[in-house]
């Protein structure tokens, strides 16, 4: 307890610095995943992606990010063994934040789309094993996370493939693809509004005191979907056939119809991501703040002050603006060639998978889902449309993420213990 009292201010300052660094990493890596399909398909520019992310990530974090975050991330460790030594948890959370941030920076500079959720999970497990003991880790939870590496890309990829087949059957293979595109596009826009509304209502509007039943959530989501479809239809009606472009590429005008849809899906994905993953980066930071401010109480939950959410939002936007382009390139152009129709299918499939996961409680990663969805879209044109070397590198980076975060966090934990203890 004396250590908390003596070094409290230093711990707070370190938590803010490391937390900001970590959210910068989320912006550079995770948000770039969410935006990569939109940029890679040519629907929006990198600059527009940053503006959309700034607005919608913020909105997602603030409206649907939840005001309470479990400080012991997703119940991965049991802190009861160190209730008498709260400083160990502070060292651990600081070590986890810094380790995760460093790994995200390395991955982002290489253009590897890794999972921020799994990075922080690996880091927390690493410090828990080193500082508390093997028994403190809830291994069943870790097992389900490893299983999700396989499950989430498969689900995302399958949904993307099915969406792509539906667009091909309903629109691209029709006698008049452009007219069919204008007819069906509002239905696809409706799906975007409907799915993202469901994500938001299932994920967390609890702190806004909006407790809706399943049926109420579906009704509200349907209304929002219809409104979004109406706005989408107005935008789609302004698209005209470009006969010159169609000479070179048979479906050029159809792709133009899907460009406004990509803007909707980019906004949707940013919002879903903000509500989902912003708290990931700032959970450990909230844990340190709560332990220091309570004078050493170790609770399983801690209130998440608004200034921490704000700091997280700013860090994410700066990360995307400064380093996000590398991961955007990987997702948007290197796995397979994307067009607005393909990008739309990949992004919507990713959003649908997030909804399914949040309802079933699977600890999935937005990154793994996004990569799986892009692969699914590529598979619609055959395996030859995928760059298997790039996919191989991505899979290796996923496998390395947990141990990398864990080993670095364990080393940092002992370093902090030596400095402050």
Secondary structure in CASP SS format (residue, H / E / C, confidence):
PFRMAT SS
TARGET T0000
AUTHOR 0000-0000-0000
METHOD secondary structure of the structure
MODEL  1
X C 1.00
X H 1.00
X H 1.00
X H 1.00
X H 1.00
X H 1.00
X H 1.00
X H 1.00
X H 1.00
X H 1.00
X H 1.00
X H 1.00
X H 1.00
X H 1.00
X H 1.00
X H 1.00
X H 1.00
X H 1.00
X H 1.00
X H 1.00
X H 1.00
X H 1.00
X H 1.00
X H 1.00
X H 1.00
X H 1.00
X H 1.00
X H 1.00
X H 1.00
X H 1.00
X H 1.00
X H 1.00
X H 1.00
X H 1.00
X H 1.00
X H 1.00
X H 1.00
X H 1.00
X H 1.00
X H 1.00
X C 1.00
X C 1.00
X C 1.00
X C 1.00
X C 1.00
X H 1.00
X H 1.00
X H 1.00
X H 1.00
X H 1.00
X H 1.00
X H 1.00
X H 1.00
X H 1.00
X H 1.00
X H 1.00
X H 1.00
X H 1.00
X H 1.00
X H 1.00
X H 1.00
X H 1.00
X H 1.00
X H 1.00
X C 1.00
X C 1.00
X C 1.00
X E 1.00
X E 1.00
X E 1.00
X C 1.00
X C 1.00
X H 1.00
X H 1.00
X H 1.00
X C 1.00
X E 1.00
X C 1.00
X H 1.00
X H 1.00
X H 1.00
X H 1.00
X C 1.00
X C 1.00
X C 1.00
X H 1.00
X H 1.00
X H 1.00
X H 1.00
X H 1.00
X H 1.00
X H 1.00
X H 1.00
X H 1.00
X H 1.00
X H 1.00
X H 1.00
X H 1.00
X H 1.00
X H 1.00
X H 1.00
X H 1.00
X H 1.00
X H 1.00
X H 1.00
X H 1.00
X H 1.00
X H 1.00
X H 1.00
X H 1.00
X C 1.00
X C 1.00
X C 1.00
X C 1.00
X C 1.00
X H 1.00
X H 1.00
X H 1.00
X H 1.00
X H 1.00
X H 1.00
X H 1.00
X H 1.00
X H 1.00
X H 1.00
X H 1.00
X H 1.00
X H 1.00
X H 1.00
X H 1.00
X H 1.00
X C 1.00
X C 1.00
X H 1.00
X H 1.00
X H 1.00
X E 1.00
X C 1.00
X H 1.00
X H 1.00
X H 1.00
X H 1.00
X H 1.00
X H 1.00
X H 1.00
X H 1.00
X H 1.00
X H 1.00
X H 1.00
X H 1.00
X H 1.00
X H 1.00
X H 1.00
X H 1.00
X H 1.00
X H 1.00
X H 1.00
X H 1.00
X H 1.00
X H 1.00
X H 1.00
X H 1.00
X H 1.00
X H 1.00
X H 1.00
X H 1.00
X H 1.00
X H 1.00
X H 1.00
X H 1.00
X H 1.00
X H 1.00
X C 1.00
X C 1.00
X C 1.00
X C 1.00
X H 1.00
X H 1.00
X H 1.00
X H 1.00
X H 1.00
X H 1.00
X H 1.00
X H 1.00
X H 1.00
X H 1.00
X H 1.00
X H 1.00
X H 1.00
X H 1.00
X H 1.00
X H 1.00
X H 1.00
X H 1.00
X H 1.00
X H 1.00
X H 1.00
X H 1.00
X H 1.00
X H 1.00
X H 1.00
X H 1.00
X H 1.00
X C 1.00
X C 1.00
X H 1.00
X H 1.00
X H 1.00
X C 1.00
X C 1.00
X C 1.00
X C 1.00
X C 1.00
X H 1.00
X H 1.00
X H 1.00
X H 1.00
X H 1.00
X H 1.00
X H 1.00
X H 1.00
X H 1.00
X H 1.00
X H 1.00
X H 1.00
X H 1.00
X H 1.00
X H 1.00
X H 1.00
X H 1.00
X H 1.00
X H 1.00
X H 1.00
X H 1.00
X H 1.00
X H 1.00
X H 1.00
X C 1.00
X C 1.00
X C 1.00
X C 1.00
X C 1.00
X H 1.00
X H 1.00
X H 1.00
X H 1.00
X H 1.00
X H 1.00
X C 1.00
X C 1.00
X C 1.00
X H 1.00
X H 1.00
X H 1.00
X H 1.00
X H 1.00
X H 1.00
X H 1.00
X H 1.00
X H 1.00
X H 1.00
X H 1.00
X H 1.00
X H 1.00
X H 1.00
X H 1.00
X H 1.00
X H 1.00
X H 1.00
X H 1.00
X H 1.00
X H 1.00
X H 1.00
X H 1.00
X H 1.00
X H 1.00
X H 1.00
X H 1.00
X H 1.00
X H 1.00
X H 1.00
X H 1.00
X H 1.00
X H 1.00
X H 1.00
X H 1.00
X H 1.00
X H 1.00
X H 1.00
X H 1.00
X H 1.00
X H 1.00
X H 1.00
X C 1.00
X C 1.00
X C 1.00
X C 1.00
X C 1.00
X C 1.00
X C 1.00
X E 1.00
X E 1.00
X E 1.00
X C 1.00
X C 1.00
X H 1.00
X H 1.00
X H 1.00
X H 1.00
X H 1.00
X H 1.00
X H 1.00
X H 1.00
X H 1.00
X H 1.00
X H 1.00
X H 1.00
X H 1.00
X H 1.00
X H 1.00
X H 1.00
X H 1.00
X H 1.00
X H 1.00
X H 1.00
X H 1.00
X H 1.00
X H 1.00
X H 1.00
X H 1.00
X H 1.00
X H 1.00
X H 1.00
X H 1.00
X C 1.00
X C 1.00
X C 1.00
X C 1.00
X C 1.00
X H 1.00
X H 1.00
X H 1.00
X H 1.00
X H 1.00
X H 1.00
X H 1.00
X H 1.00
X H 1.00
X H 1.00
X H 1.00
X H 1.00
X H 1.00
X H 1.00
X H 1.00
X H 1.00
X H 1.00
X H 1.00
X H 1.00
X H 1.00
X H 1.00
X C 1.00
X C 1.00
X C 1.00
X C 1.00
X C 1.00
X H 1.00
X H 1.00
X H 1.00
X H 1.00
X H 1.00
X H 1.00
X H 1.00
X H 1.00
X H 1.00
X H 1.00
X H 1.00
X H 1.00
X H 1.00
X H 1.00
X C 1.00
X C 1.00
X C 1.00
X H 1.00
X H 1.00
X H 1.00
X C 1.00
X C 1.00
X H 1.00
X H 1.00
X H 1.00
X H 1.00
X H 1.00
X H 1.00
X H 1.00
X H 1.00
X H 1.00
X H 1.00
X H 1.00
X H 1.00
X H 1.00
X H 1.00
X H 1.00
X H 1.00
X H 1.00
X H 1.00
X H 1.00
X H 1.00
X H 1.00
X H 1.00
X H 1.00
X H 1.00
X H 1.00
X H 1.00
X H 1.00
X H 1.00
X H 1.00
X H 1.00
X H 1.00
X H 1.00
X H 1.00
X C 1.00
END
